[in-house]
Amino acid sequence: MPRLPRFSLLAGSAMMLSACASIGQPTDRSLDAIGLTATQNFALAPDVAQQDRSQIDALLPSGDPGFERLREASLADAPTLAAALARIDLARAQAARANANRKPNISGDASVTRQRINTATFGGNLPPGVDVDRYITTYGANILASWDPDIFGQLRASERAAIIRIDAAEADAQGVRQSLTAAIGANVIDWRTLLARKATLESDRTAAKGLLDVTQTRSKAGISPGLDAVQAETLLAQAEAQLAPLDAERARIIGSLVTLTGQPTDTVIAALAEVRPAFDPASDFVTTPATMLRARPDIAAAEARLKAADADVAAAAAQRFPKLTLSGALGLISLALGDLFTNDAIVGTLGAGIAGPIFDFGRIEAEIDASKAGSKEAFANYRGAVFTALGDAEAAYGQVDAARREVLLLEQQEALEKDSVNLSSIRYRRGLSDFRAVLNAQRQLNAVRSSTDLARGRLHRARIALWLALGGSS
């Protein structure tokens, strides 16, 4: 190899490496560098022993047959998941195209050309016996090949970015699966809460009817005033009025599940109608933020897009340098079809070309700046995803803890209110107190029971939110 070309190639390589180094972004983008250490605990998590990640599904209503059936249906037919899976296919196709761009391009063609010429252009003084045919037919066939060796790595960087974007698309699809699971779980919990509220209100209505019977009997006997019966009727009307809005809530839940699962209404209602076993909340799930955050699909997708953006910067930087193209052609050409495959018909070319920017008036630098800005944006999005995940987990832990304590306190209050109703009813029947004491005690018990049902629903919903915040199932 001549000395000057070898020196030029080495100098060009050195320039390329120095240029890529000058435009590179900070390389330390670990969770520790962002500000989350591997030993850091969640501040709002209950102080309990850490558990293995495999137990995270205990936060879901996994024992509910309706939830399991609807989740399975959504993972098979949900439109949002189908769209996410299509984006994976698109990313794979783009990666395959980027890989193909690095390989030689070989094509072929065949042609038959019929040409009519003007014999007068040859003049009138042709030698004796020489005659020019007015029509000429040409037969040809060619194989063409070209290849960019990608000396400065532009095509490799583009392929690397495309491959990394497959990981981002797969992480997005996993995020869609988990979001579907969480949304279906929350709606199933709302459905079970609605049934519990309905049972409570029907019990309240039965109790109100009992009080109405007692007050009417006592009023007819002249033992108590007619106002007591009117107040009992008010209590009954209140219970019935609270039952009416449940139908609207029922319709909302069913409609939401139809949208999420992509299943017809009858299928959703049939799944919700399946008997649910007793739901016993599992113990808390605690681990370190660094471990949990890496399991979240949005973190994985943001990290993959950040790496792809860095590869885009490298691909843009490589445009500064010359591009070498190798090309060749092997063909057959003949004026007679029978002579097309003879040695005399063979033609061919082989060449190499080099082209590079001289004066582009800032076009390449603008592309490099745009790629660098995209990388900065991707890093900002990555940091944002990390802290969003941390905030989600802290909020979910706090909500679970608060909801659990609320349920325990309401259950204790409910037991006390039941005693209050029993005692006030006994005193009323014995003439030791008026009906207002019974009425107030019953209303207070009804309110506490309704609040307890709602608090249990919030607890189970918070547990699903915690499952999603911690990264869900792998």
Secondary structure, 3 states (H helix, E strand, C coil): CCHHHHHHHHHHHHHHHHHHHHHCCCCCCCHHHHCCCCCCCCCCCCCCCCCCHHHHHHHCCCCCHHHHHHHHHHHHHCHHHHHHHHHHHHHHHHHHHHHHHCCCEEEEEEEEEEEECCHHHHCCCCCCCCCCCCEEEEEEEEEEEEECCCCCCHHHHHHHHHHHHHHHHHHHHHHHHHHHHHHHHHHHHHHHHHHHHHHHHHHHHHHHHHHHHHHHHHHHCCCCCHHHHHHHHHHHHHHHHHHCCHHHHHHHHHHHHHHHHCCCHHHHHHHHCCCCCCCCCCCCCCCCHHHHHHHCHHHHHHHHHHHHHHHHHHHHHHHHCCEEEEEEEEEEEECCHHHCCCHHHEEEEEEEEEECCCCCCCHHHHHHHHHHHHHHHHHHHHHHHHHHHHHHHHHHHHHHHHHHHHHHHHHHHHHHHHHHHHHHHHHHHCCCCCHHHHHHHHHHHHHHHHHHHHHHHHHHHHHHHHHHHCCCCC
